[in-house]
Amino acid sequence: MSAEARQIVIVGGGTAGWMTAASLARFLDPRYRVRLIESDAIGAVGVGEATIPQIQLFNQALGLDENDFLRQTHGTFKLGIQFVDWLRPGHRYIHAFGQIGRPLGLLPFHQYWLRYRAGGGELGLDAFSLNASAALQNKFSRQVKPANAALPPMTYAFHFDASLYAKYLRNYAEQRGVIRIEGKIDRVEQRGIARSEGKIERVEQRGVDRIEGKVDRVERGGDDGYIDAVVLANGQRIVGDLFIDCSGFRGLLIEQTLKTGYDDWSHWLPCDRAMAVPCARAGEFTPYTRSTARPAGWQWRIPLQHRTGNGYVYSSRHLSDDEAAATLLANLDGEALADPRPLHFVAGKRKKFWNRNCVAIGLAGGFMEPLESTSIHLVQTAIARLLTFLPHGEPRQADIDEFNRQSAFEYERIRDFLILHYKAVERNDTPFWDDCRTMPIPEELQRKIDLFAAGGRIVRHNDELFTEVGWLQVLLGQGVRPAGYHPLAEQLSAGELAEFMNMIRSVIQHETGAMPLHADFVAGHCA
């Protein structure tokens, strides 16, 4: 990439492509030319309709109005994920966003809760979580009352229609032109006509150019093997300095062209198929995603304003496609609005996310099943990483290596968090769950489990995605019980401990009691 010719070509649209395009349109100056190639004939996968709270940072960075974004994408709010029948049939727990309780002294809250439970306390962890308490009552509010200073701010994410989100960002990216004018400016009229007392030497306006078409072939350079251009089926040749592969599972550039290689994690994450189907909205309008364990995998439920998204993620070694479709259709809230759509995938990641002058973002870079709603987040962090290491001139190998190192670390830690859901189970009622329960797991995950089981300790390394509170809820929810608690939790007397726990519980009950129903909040702000 020369210092002057800064041409970025995005291959593929969908959520990943248009999130990338919108970010580049927002942060790059007019010297960069960004073009996105997509074909209307190629449908989007659309499995990423649930998000985690970091999506707020992405939307805020683009300057999106939250209510307008939710209206345009038929979105709703999300306070966490409820897991049903995972540990064993009939059991359920919630992985809620946000803080649980509050720390005291040197210890996190859960160490006092462990002592409280050891002394006969009956309240579960979710009773001390504002998000969990609100979610289980189908309530929502963006902010807590100022009087409740003991509570942290509400932490929330969104459910939305991924295809509508892509269209929303496409409109943003295409219309976001940066006007650059050289000369003495008198005024700029509303219609964009610039007038000056002197001569205007140049006017530039550059948004993202969308090019309709299918890529027919990819042209590569000589000795360095860099991508020079992509050629469309109609013969149009699109040259670029940096290519971003958002082509989905195909990995058109990163894999089919550059032969980068793939790390297959299906021996730890055995599900390799999904059936997805929307249904009419019915039942509870929940401010959380639901994940229900099934005989050979799990089913998601994502409530939107106009429909409910559903899917069955399963192992083809343990269940046929027809059986999966039948199970999914038999467990919907309302009438199916389409036929179940099959998806095939292999859990894992590319051996390199950045190879030569190609960066893979989204499904082209890897696939983590949507169990913890990380698909869109992985797009978001890849974009942020790309902007951090954006080359000025020829890409430097040190930058490429660090980009790949950070990306691999993120994927591996998310992988371990997902494996925990399958490994730490009591159920052995089907061959699928028996295989999961008895499978060997990565050493790093085993160390986390052993450390928590010994004394409730959780160690978070570097910038791994899931917090100590996230690990806490899933470890406990999946049946990992600490043998004890931190000795410093004994510094409170029994009466002081009871007062501390009752105070937190009382504040949460008071706050959730004043919240509106999730359905009413959506109707009043972003319907």
Protein Blocks (a to p, Z undefined) as FASTA:
>chain_A
ZZklccdddedehjmlmmmmmmmmmmpcfkbccdddddfklccfklambccfklmmmmmm
nopafklmmmmnopacdfbdcdehklpghiacdddehjehjaehjbcfklmmmmmmmnop
abdfklmgfklmmmmnopacfbdcfklmmbccddddddddfklmmmmmmmmmmmmccddd
edjdfbdcfkopacdfbdcfbdcdddddddedddfbdcddfknopafbdcdfkopacddf
bdcdfebjnommlmmmnonopadfklmmmcfbdcddddddehjddfbdcddddfklccdd
dddfkbccddddddfklocfklmmmmmmmmcfbdcfbdcddddddedddfbfbgcjacce
hjlloccdfklopmmmmmmmmmmmmmmmocehjadfklmmmmmmmmmmmmmmmmmmmmmm
mmmccbfkbfklmmmmmpccdfklmmmmmmmmmnopacdehjafbdfklmmmmmmmnopa
cfbdcfklmmpcfklmmmmmmmmmmmmmmmmmmpccfklmmmmmmZZ
